[in-house]
Each structure stands twice: as C-alpha cells, then as structure tokens.
Amino acid sequence: EEPANSMAAVGDAEIEEPADATATIDDEEVEEPAETTAAINDAEVEEPMKTIATPEQKRSSTKISVQDDLDCTEQTKLFYNKHADELIAKINQDGDALTPTALRDSFLNYLHEEAHPVTKKTSDSISSTIIDLGCGHGRDTLHFTTLGHHVLAVDYSYAMLHHAKTIAPHAHYLNMDMRMLKNLLIDQSVDGIWSHSSLSHLPKEDLESLLRGLYVSIKVGGVLYFSLKVGTHDQIGQAGEVVEPDTRYTPIDNEEDICKLYSYYTSSEVVELLSKTGWEVIKIGEYDQRDKSEHPTHSLLYVFATRRKD
C-alpha cells in the first residue's frame, strides 16, 4: 500500500520532494545535519562502531567479519561524507575518461524506444522522468537535466548531494538510503532509473528487494540501467563482498574513515536476480575503463532492463 504522507509524487511533469519522509536539499545553504545519519524513519539511527579489517583479512579479500552492530553501508557513507572533496577532485582530474558517455546515450535511446514509442516518431526532444539512484557528485544528474529531463537524484551521502545540488540546481534531491526509496514512490510513476557504480555499495542480500521496489515504481516500457563490479569467487571470496580501505583518494591516515563496502557479481547472478524480480533484460555486457584511468579497479557489468507487463 502507498504511505499516506510520505511519497515522492513523481509524475510526467514534475517531481515533488516528500514533506517529511527524508532529509531534502533546498535552495538554502546545505549544512551538515546534527544527527550522525539521515533520519529515515522515526527511530534514531546511531553511528556504527568503527571496526576495520586486520591486515590478514585485507590480504585474503574475503568478506570481513565485523561486529553485529557495525553497518557496512553506514561505514561507506562515512567515507563519502568525510572525503567527498578529495574524491571529486580526483575524478575531475581524469576528465572524460570516467564519464559513461556511451552508456548514457544508450539509456536515453532505450527510453525513447521503450517508454515513448509513439512520440519517438514525431519528436527528438522527449522529456522523461528519471531517477539518478546513487547520484554521487551529480555528473549524470547534470547531463540529464541539461537535456530537459525531470530528475530525482538520490544519495545517502549529504556531502556528495551538496556538490550535486551546486552543479545541477534544476534537479530534485533526496538524502536517503536507497533501500528505503520503495516506500516513497508511487507505482508506475517514473520512465527511467539510472544507477552508475552505486549498487556495488549495497550488501548483496539487499539487491533483490531493491530491484523489486524499483520494478513497482517504473512505468510499463520504462528502462532501468545499473552497473556493478565484476568479480569471481576466486578473486573476492565466496560471500562476494569485502570491506576494505579505499586509498585512491586519500592516504591511510585513519583507516576506519576510508573503509567501504564492495559487492561483486557475475553476469549469471545478475540475470537470475532480474528474472526473479520481473525485469526483462534488454542488454547486458562489460564496461572496462582500466586502460584509460587509474581510478577503476575492476571491470563493470552493465545492465539495461525494462518492465514489459502491467
């Protein structure tokens, strides 16, 4: 059932931000909230205990055994909130090398073909309602809004959203855990969902539920794009997850501040998940930029999928 007062009214014309369900970014200066996390529901979310891997655990590249009260997703958010400036500076140094230009173009072409099959024949400028899921510093949000699309940009990191709002002021923003988004969206209310290199920071056990929620929110003929880090059990351990320091942007002065969760997938895993959650695959493949930049550590598995049934 739809919540009474806590949904984002995502329609064909404009995306409205929910009144009370999440922390939002408005036209005023963005300040770090007093609480340590975004208030997702009525229960207070406490800052997780900062526990990091031992050197032996890092070398083994298996899932780190952490205490029960450590939320790996919260640990990842801590990294982005504390080191957003360093990360953005490094990404900008690489220029267009990390920009998924071809994938963005394919996404918009599929939107025209799948979500707007009639108007495609009469107009090249079609405005779609798009969710940028895990929008980060706003690079792709800016691209979509510049082309005239209505964009709802979602990210768990307040610091990253602050930058996104600065460079893409015409989008609407939600500062929240993407796993809660299904509770805010109206059924069949969006044309497209874009999530580049974001779902790898979710525990693997949560991806199926997320895909089900996104399926409900997208229109028939709508298009989903996402990318994940490619890995095999030999590389990353049977759990397919690892929590480890990310030293690409900042030196190891305090390891507990730079640990991030990474989840790795094979194409067969992803195809099975899509089938279980109702999505029909349009295209699936690998995207490898390691020869163009020092930033990527793995090849990315990219997916385009659609909802065919009402």
ZIRABEL-V487618 format. One record per run of one state. SS is the DSSP state (H for helix, E for strand, L for the rest). FROM is the first residue (numbers start at 1). LEN is the number of residues. Records with the same first field share a line. If there is no record, write none. Layout:
BEGIN
SS = FROM-LEN + FROM-LEN
END
This chain:
BEGIN
L = 1-7 + 9-1 + 11-4 + 16-7 + 25-30 + 61-11 + 94-1 + 99-2 + 116-3 + 122-7 + 134-5 + 147-3 + 156-2 + 168-4 + 176-2 + 184-1 + 186-4 + 196-3 + 202-2 + 231-2 + 237-4 + 246-9 + 258-1 + 266-1 + 277-3 + 288-12 + 307-4
E = 8-1 + 10-1 + 15-1 + 23-2 + 129-5 + 150-6 + 172-4 + 185-1 + 190-6 + 218-13 + 241-5 + 259-7 + 280-8 + 300-7
H = 55-6 + 72-22 + 95-4 + 101-15 + 119-3 + 139-8 + 158-10 + 178-6 + 199-3 + 204-14 + 233-4 + 255-3 + 267-10
END
